[in-house]
């Protein structure tokens, strides 16, 4: 397992639409292990493969609270079904948009179908933080950042600051 570099906005690779995984193999599981280690090291609660430059439809997450044992989850080729009509605001952040947190409204429940770590089909009823997190990470698979859900003014302000920080770090 290895900690990989997390791409940060405005890296154009974050806008790439991820491709489906043909089969869950040892190579796929090694990637998921690296993703989980990278997410824990960041630290974060969710990570899509595209965030480490791999355009595959893979997500890892762990919503365990502080002091709880790890509860890693693996989603390969996830598909959201039946999002609820009611939306809830959640303050979201993103490892690819470091240091920024903004309120985003998303459906408060949905059903997710996916392949697990072993390639077995699964279905999950997600509510609350789990539903928000899976939707946030699913956006990454489509080349969408949480900032795309914000007003143009807020989005431009965040991107301007990120570009400025990137230039300062490069010099």
C-alpha atoms as an extended CHARMM CRD file, in Angstrom:
* protein
*
       171  EXT
         1         1  UNK       CA              0.0000000000        0.0000000000        0.0000000000  PROA      1               0.0000000000
         2         2  UNK       CA              1.1150000000        3.5130000000       -0.7550000000  PROA      2               0.0000000000
         3         3  UNK       CA             -0.0300000000        7.0550000000       -0.1360000000  PROA      3               0.0000000000
         4         4  UNK       CA             -0.5730000000        8.7400000000       -3.4810000000  PROA      4               0.0000000000
         5         5  UNK       CA             -0.6900000000       12.4080000000       -4.4270000000  PROA      5               0.0000000000
         6         6  UNK       CA             -4.1740000000       13.9340000000       -4.3860000000  PROA      6               0.0000000000
         7         7  UNK       CA             -4.9210000000       16.1970000000       -7.3460000000  PROA      7               0.0000000000
         8         8  UNK       CA             -6.1980000000       19.6390000000       -6.4060000000  PROA      8               0.0000000000
         9         9  UNK       CA             -8.3670000000       22.0840000000       -8.3390000000  PROA      9               0.0000000000
        10        10  UNK       CA             -7.9740000000       23.5190000000      -10.8970000000  PROA      10              0.0000000000
        11        11  UNK       CA             -6.1400000000       20.4060000000      -12.2080000000  PROA      11              0.0000000000
        12        12  UNK       CA             -7.9670000000       19.5650000000      -15.4790000000  PROA      12              0.0000000000
        13        13  UNK       CA             -7.8040000000       15.8030000000      -14.7680000000  PROA      13              0.0000000000
        14        14  UNK       CA            -10.4320000000       16.3340000000      -12.0560000000  PROA      14              0.0000000000
        15        15  UNK       CA            -12.9040000000       17.2020000000      -14.8540000000  PROA      15              0.0000000000
        16        16  UNK       CA            -12.3860000000       13.8650000000      -16.6090000000  PROA      16              0.0000000000
        17        17  UNK       CA            -15.3300000000       11.4310000000      -16.6270000000  PROA      17              0.0000000000
        18        18  UNK       CA            -14.2220000000        8.1100000000      -15.1190000000  PROA      18              0.0000000000
        19        19  UNK       CA            -14.5310000000        4.8240000000      -17.0230000000  PROA      19              0.0000000000
        20        20  UNK       CA            -16.2770000000        1.7030000000      -15.7000000000  PROA      20              0.0000000000
        21        21  UNK       CA            -14.1350000000       -1.0710000000      -14.2420000000  PROA      21              0.0000000000
        22        22  UNK       CA            -14.3720000000       -4.2840000000      -16.3090000000  PROA      22              0.0000000000
        23        23  UNK       CA            -13.6320000000       -6.6250000000      -13.3960000000  PROA      23              0.0000000000
        24        24  UNK       CA            -12.4490000000       -6.3360000000       -9.7980000000  PROA      24              0.0000000000
        25        25  UNK       CA             -8.9620000000       -7.8330000000       -9.8920000000  PROA      25              0.0000000000
        26        26  UNK       CA             -5.9640000000       -7.9320000000       -7.5670000000  PROA      26              0.0000000000
        27        27  UNK       CA             -4.7980000000       -4.7510000000       -9.3270000000  PROA      27              0.0000000000
        28        28  UNK       CA             -8.1540000000       -3.0850000000       -8.5740000000  PROA      28              0.0000000000
        29        29  UNK       CA             -7.9460000000       -4.1210000000       -4.9170000000  PROA      29              0.0000000000
        30        30  UNK       CA             -4.3650000000       -2.7880000000       -4.6930000000  PROA      30              0.0000000000
        31        31  UNK       CA             -5.6150000000        0.5430000000       -6.0800000000  PROA      31              0.0000000000
        32        32  UNK       CA             -8.4440000000        0.6090000000       -3.5140000000  PROA      32              0.0000000000
        33        33  UNK       CA             -5.9450000000       -0.1510000000       -0.7250000000  PROA      33              0.0000000000
        34        34  UNK       CA             -3.7570000000        2.7560000000       -1.8990000000  PROA      34              0.0000000000
        35        35  UNK       CA             -6.8120000000        5.0170000000       -2.1020000000  PROA      35              0.0000000000
        36        36  UNK       CA             -7.8650000000        4.1510000000        1.4290000000  PROA      36              0.0000000000
        37        37  UNK       CA             -4.3770000000        4.7490000000        2.8010000000  PROA      37              0.0000000000
        38        38  UNK       CA             -4.2120000000        8.0680000000        0.9000000000  PROA      38              0.0000000000
        39        39  UNK       CA             -7.6220000000        9.1110000000        2.2530000000  PROA      39              0.0000000000
        40        40  UNK       CA             -6.6660000000        8.2650000000        5.8530000000  PROA      40              0.0000000000
        41        41  UNK       CA             -3.3480000000       10.1350000000        5.5250000000  PROA      41              0.0000000000
        42        42  UNK       CA             -5.0300000000       13.3000000000        4.1570000000  PROA      42              0.0000000000
        43        43  UNK       CA             -7.2150000000       12.9170000000        6.3890000000  PROA      43              0.0000000000
        44        44  UNK       CA            -10.6070000000       12.5790000000        4.7340000000  PROA      44              0.0000000000
        45        45  UNK       CA            -13.7770000000       10.4840000000        4.7350000000  PROA      45              0.0000000000
        46        46  UNK       CA            -14.0900000000        9.7320000000        1.0150000000  PROA      46              0.0000000000
        47        47  UNK       CA            -11.9390000000        9.5620000000       -2.1140000000  PROA      47              0.0000000000
        48        48  UNK       CA            -12.6440000000        8.8590000000       -5.7800000000  PROA      48              0.0000000000
        49        49  UNK       CA             -9.9570000000        7.2500000000       -7.9500000000  PROA      49              0.0000000000
        50        50  UNK       CA             -9.8540000000       10.2760000000      -10.2680000000  PROA      50              0.0000000000
        51        51  UNK       CA             -8.6300000000       12.3470000000       -7.3140000000  PROA      51              0.0000000000
        52        52  UNK       CA             -5.3590000000       10.4170000000       -7.4960000000  PROA      52              0.0000000000
        53        53  UNK       CA             -5.2850000000       10.6120000000      -11.3000000000  PROA      53              0.0000000000
        54        54  UNK       CA             -6.9100000000        7.2440000000      -12.0750000000  PROA      54              0.0000000000
        55        55  UNK       CA            -10.0420000000        7.7260000000      -14.2230000000  PROA      55              0.0000000000
        56        56  UNK       CA            -11.8720000000        4.6080000000      -13.0230000000  PROA      56              0.0000000000
        57        57  UNK       CA            -15.2930000000        4.4080000000      -11.3620000000  PROA      57              0.0000000000
        58        58  UNK       CA            -13.9880000000        3.5600000000       -7.8860000000  PROA      58              0.0000000000
        59        59  UNK       CA            -14.7320000000        5.2030000000       -4.5370000000  PROA      59              0.0000000000
        60        60  UNK       CA            -13.5040000000        4.4710000000       -1.0200000000  PROA      60              0.0000000000
        61        61  UNK       CA            -14.8610000000        5.9750000000        2.1820000000  PROA      61              0.0000000000
        62        62  UNK       CA            -14.8640000000        5.5630000000        5.9220000000  PROA      62              0.0000000000
        63        63  UNK       CA            -17.3800000000        7.4360000000        8.0540000000  PROA      63              0.0000000000
        64        64  UNK       CA            -16.2430000000        6.0200000000       11.4120000000  PROA      64              0.0000000000
        65        65  UNK       CA            -16.2940000000        8.6200000000       14.1390000000  PROA      65              0.0000000000
        66        66  UNK       CA            -13.3200000000        9.5270000000       16.2750000000  PROA      66              0.0000000000
        67        67  UNK       CA            -12.4660000000        6.6570000000       18.6260000000  PROA      67              0.0000000000
        68        68  UNK       CA            -14.4280000000        4.1130000000       16.5560000000  PROA      68              0.0000000000
        69        69  UNK       CA            -12.6800000000        1.2850000000       14.7230000000  PROA      69              0.0000000000
        70        70  UNK       CA            -12.1770000000        1.8890000000       10.9640000000  PROA      70              0.0000000000
        71        71  UNK       CA            -15.1800000000        1.0640000000        8.7860000000  PROA      71              0.0000000000
        72        72  UNK       CA            -13.8020000000        1.1420000000        5.2270000000  PROA      72              0.0000000000
        73        73  UNK       CA            -16.2560000000        0.9330000000        2.3420000000  PROA      73              0.0000000000
        74        74  UNK       CA            -15.4150000000        0.2030000000       -1.2830000000  PROA      74              0.0000000000
        75        75  UNK       CA            -17.6310000000        1.0800000000       -4.2490000000  PROA      75              0.0000000000
        76        76  UNK       CA            -16.7690000000       -0.0850000000       -7.7780000000  PROA      76              0.0000000000
        77        77  UNK       CA            -18.9900000000        1.1090000000      -10.6490000000  PROA      77              0.0000000000
        78        78  UNK       CA            -21.5150000000        2.6690000000       -8.2370000000  PROA      78              0.0000000000
        79        79  UNK       CA            -24.9030000000        3.7660000000       -9.5400000000  PROA      79              0.0000000000
        80        80  UNK       CA            -27.3620000000        5.9000000000       -7.5850000000  PROA      80              0.0000000000
        81        81  UNK       CA            -31.0490000000        5.0120000000       -7.7350000000  PROA      81              0.0000000000
        82        82  UNK       CA            -34.1430000000        6.5630000000       -6.1900000000  PROA      82              0.0000000000
        83        83  UNK       CA            -32.7170000000        9.7870000000       -4.7430000000  PROA      83              0.0000000000
        84        84  UNK       CA            -35.2320000000       11.2520000000       -2.3000000000  PROA      84              0.0000000000
        85        85  UNK       CA            -37.2040000000       14.3190000000       -3.2810000000  PROA      85              0.0000000000
        86        86  UNK       CA            -36.2250000000       16.1010000000       -0.0800000000  PROA      86              0.0000000000
        87        87  UNK       CA            -32.8290000000       17.7560000000        0.0230000000  PROA      87              0.0000000000
        88        88  UNK       CA            -30.7660000000       18.6490000000        3.0570000000  PROA      88              0.0000000000
        89        89  UNK       CA            -27.9330000000       21.1390000000        3.4190000000  PROA      89              0.0000000000
        90        90  UNK       CA            -24.5640000000       19.7390000000        4.4890000000  PROA      90              0.0000000000
        91        91  UNK       CA            -21.3100000000       21.5900000000        4.8980000000  PROA      91              0.0000000000
        92        92  UNK       CA            -19.0000000000       19.8780000000        2.4400000000  PROA      92              0.0000000000
        93        93  UNK       CA            -15.2790000000       19.9820000000        1.9620000000  PROA      93              0.0000000000
        94        94  UNK       CA            -13.0640000000       18.1270000000       -0.4770000000  PROA      94              0.0000000000
        95        95  UNK       CA             -9.5190000000       16.8020000000       -0.4800000000  PROA      95              0.0000000000
        96        96  UNK       CA             -9.1830000000       18.2290000000       -4.0180000000  PROA      96              0.0000000000
        97        97  UNK       CA            -10.3660000000       21.6710000000       -2.8590000000  PROA      97              0.0000000000
        98        98  UNK       CA             -8.3500000000       21.8510000000        0.3690000000  PROA      98              0.0000000000
        99        99  UNK       CA             -9.2620000000       24.3210000000        3.0790000000  PROA      99              0.0000000000
       100       100  UNK       CA            -12.6960000000       25.2890000000        1.7510000000  PROA      100             0.0000000000
       101       101  UNK       CA            -16.0520000000       24.2680000000        3.2140000000  PROA      101             0.0000000000
       102       102  UNK       CA            -19.4240000000       25.3540000000        1.8840000000  PROA      102             0.0000000000
       103       103  UNK       CA            -23.0290000000       24.3140000000        2.3290000000  PROA      103             0.0000000000
       104       104  UNK       CA            -24.4100000000       22.1270000000       -0.4800000000  PROA      104             0.0000000000
       105       105  UNK       CA            -27.9450000000       20.7510000000       -0.7490000000  PROA      105             0.0000000000
       106       106  UNK       CA            -28.3470000000       17.1430000000       -1.8600000000  PROA      106             0.0000000000
       107       107  UNK       CA            -31.0300000000       14.4440000000       -1.5890000000  PROA      107             0.0000000000
       108       108  UNK       CA            -30.9660000000       13.1130000000        1.9810000000  PROA      108             0.0000000000
       109       109  UNK       CA            -31.3700000000        9.4810000000        0.9100000000  PROA      109             0.0000000000
       110       110  UNK       CA            -30.6670000000        7.2480000000       -2.0650000000  PROA      110             0.0000000000
       111       111  UNK       CA            -30.0200000000        3.6370000000       -3.0050000000  PROA      111             0.0000000000
       112       112  UNK       CA            -26.6120000000        2.6830000000       -4.3680000000  PROA      112             0.0000000000
       113       113  UNK       CA            -25.7820000000       -0.4110000000       -6.3930000000  PROA      113             0.0000000000
       114       114  UNK       CA            -22.1140000000       -1.2910000000       -6.7890000000  PROA      114             0.0000000000
       115       115  UNK       CA            -19.4790000000       -4.0040000000       -6.7200000000  PROA      115             0.0000000000
       116       116  UNK       CA            -17.6420000000       -4.4560000000       -3.4270000000  PROA      116             0.0000000000
       117       117  UNK       CA            -13.9430000000       -5.0730000000       -2.7220000000  PROA      117             0.0000000000
       118       118  UNK       CA            -14.3160000000       -8.6670000000       -3.9290000000  PROA      118             0.0000000000
       119       119  UNK       CA            -16.3540000000       -7.8260000000       -7.0330000000  PROA      119             0.0000000000
       120       120  UNK       CA            -19.6490000000       -8.9730000000       -5.5080000000  PROA      120             0.0000000000
       121       121  UNK       CA            -22.8040000000       -6.9970000000       -6.4130000000  PROA      121             0.0000000000
       122       122  UNK       CA            -24.2260000000       -4.9940000000       -3.4970000000  PROA      122             0.0000000000
       123       123  UNK       CA            -27.1390000000       -2.6650000000       -2.8450000000  PROA      123             0.0000000000
       124       124  UNK       CA            -27.1690000000       -0.1050000000       -0.0490000000  PROA      124             0.0000000000
       125       125  UNK       CA            -29.8400000000        2.2340000000        1.2920000000  PROA      125             0.0000000000
       126       126  UNK       CA            -27.9220000000        5.4040000000        2.1540000000  PROA      126             0.0000000000
       127       127  UNK       CA            -29.1820000000        8.1830000000        4.4150000000  PROA      127             0.0000000000
       128       128  UNK       CA            -27.6750000000       11.2550000000        6.0420000000  PROA      128             0.0000000000
       129       129  UNK       CA            -23.9160000000       11.6560000000        5.8610000000  PROA      129             0.0000000000
       130       130  UNK       CA            -23.4950000000        8.3730000000        3.9530000000  PROA      130             0.0000000000
       131       131  UNK       CA            -25.9350000000        9.5640000000        1.2550000000  PROA      131             0.0000000000
       132       132  UNK       CA            -24.2300000000       12.9640000000        1.0360000000  PROA      132             0.0000000000
       133       133  UNK       CA            -20.7470000000       11.4440000000        0.8850000000  PROA      133             0.0000000000
       134       134  UNK       CA            -21.6250000000        8.8990000000       -1.8130000000  PROA      134             0.0000000000
       135       135  UNK       CA            -23.2350000000       11.6290000000       -3.9230000000  PROA      135             0.0000000000
       136       136  UNK       CA            -20.2110000000       13.9130000000       -3.4560000000  PROA      136             0.0000000000
       137       137  UNK       CA            -17.8250000000       11.1310000000       -4.5240000000  PROA      137             0.0000000000
       138       138  UNK       CA            -20.1020000000       10.0800000000       -7.4040000000  PROA      138             0.0000000000
       139       139  UNK       CA            -19.8810000000       13.6620000000       -8.6860000000  PROA      139             0.0000000000
       140       140  UNK       CA            -16.0980000000       13.1990000000       -8.9470000000  PROA      140             0.0000000000
       141       141  UNK       CA            -16.6690000000       10.2160000000      -11.2480000000  PROA      141             0.0000000000
       142       142  UNK       CA            -18.5460000000       12.5920000000      -13.5750000000  PROA      142             0.0000000000
       143       143  UNK       CA            -15.8900000000       15.3340000000      -13.4270000000  PROA      143             0.0000000000
       144       144  UNK       CA            -17.9390000000       17.4740000000      -11.0410000000  PROA      144             0.0000000000
       145       145  UNK       CA            -16.5420000000       19.2160000000       -7.9400000000  PROA      145             0.0000000000
       146       146  UNK       CA            -18.6510000000       20.2610000000       -4.9640000000  PROA      146             0.0000000000
       147       147  UNK       CA            -17.8750000000       23.8570000000       -5.9000000000  PROA      147             0.0000000000
       148       148  UNK       CA            -19.9660000000       23.3500000000       -9.0670000000  PROA      148             0.0000000000
       149       149  UNK       CA            -23.0300000000       23.2810000000       -6.7720000000  PROA      149             0.0000000000
       150       150  UNK       CA            -22.2080000000       26.7610000000       -5.4300000000  PROA      150             0.0000000000
       151       151  UNK       CA            -23.0660000000       30.1890000000       -6.7960000000  PROA      151             0.0000000000
       152       152  UNK       CA            -20.7960000000       31.4450000000       -9.5490000000  PROA      152             0.0000000000
       153       153  UNK       CA            -19.3980000000       34.1060000000       -7.2240000000  PROA      153             0.0000000000
       154       154  UNK       CA            -18.4630000000       31.6280000000       -4.4640000000  PROA      154             0.0000000000
       155       155  UNK       CA            -16.9910000000       29.1640000000       -6.9820000000  PROA      155             0.0000000000
       156       156  UNK       CA            -14.8670000000       31.8460000000       -8.6840000000  PROA      156             0.0000000000
       157       157  UNK       CA            -13.6210000000       33.1330000000       -5.3050000000  PROA      157             0.0000000000
       158       158  UNK       CA            -12.5150000000       29.6470000000       -4.2510000000  PROA      158             0.0000000000
       159       159  UNK       CA            -10.8440000000       28.8590000000       -7.5880000000  PROA      159             0.0000000000
       160       160  UNK       CA             -9.0230000000       32.2050000000       -7.5850000000  PROA      160             0.0000000000
       161       161  UNK       CA             -7.6160000000       31.4800000000       -4.1130000000  PROA      161             0.0000000000
       162       162  UNK       CA             -6.5980000000       27.9380000000       -5.1110000000  PROA      162             0.0000000000
       163       163  UNK       CA             -4.7810000000       29.2000000000       -8.2220000000  PROA      163             0.0000000000
       164       164  UNK       CA             -3.0220000000       31.8490000000       -6.1300000000  PROA      164             0.0000000000
       165       165  UNK       CA             -1.9330000000       29.2160000000       -3.5710000000  PROA      165             0.0000000000
       166       166  UNK       CA             -0.7030000000       26.9120000000       -6.3520000000  PROA      166             0.0000000000
       167       167  UNK       CA              1.3830000000       29.7360000000       -7.8790000000  PROA      167             0.0000000000
       168       168  UNK       CA              2.8300000000       30.6430000000       -4.4810000000  PROA      168             0.0000000000
       169       169  UNK       CA              3.7590000000       26.9960000000       -3.8040000000  PROA      169             0.0000000000
       170       170  UNK       CA              5.4310000000       26.6580000000       -7.2160000000  PROA      170             0.0000000000
       171       171  UNK       CA              7.6860000000       29.6820000000       -6.6820000000  PROA      171             0.0000000000
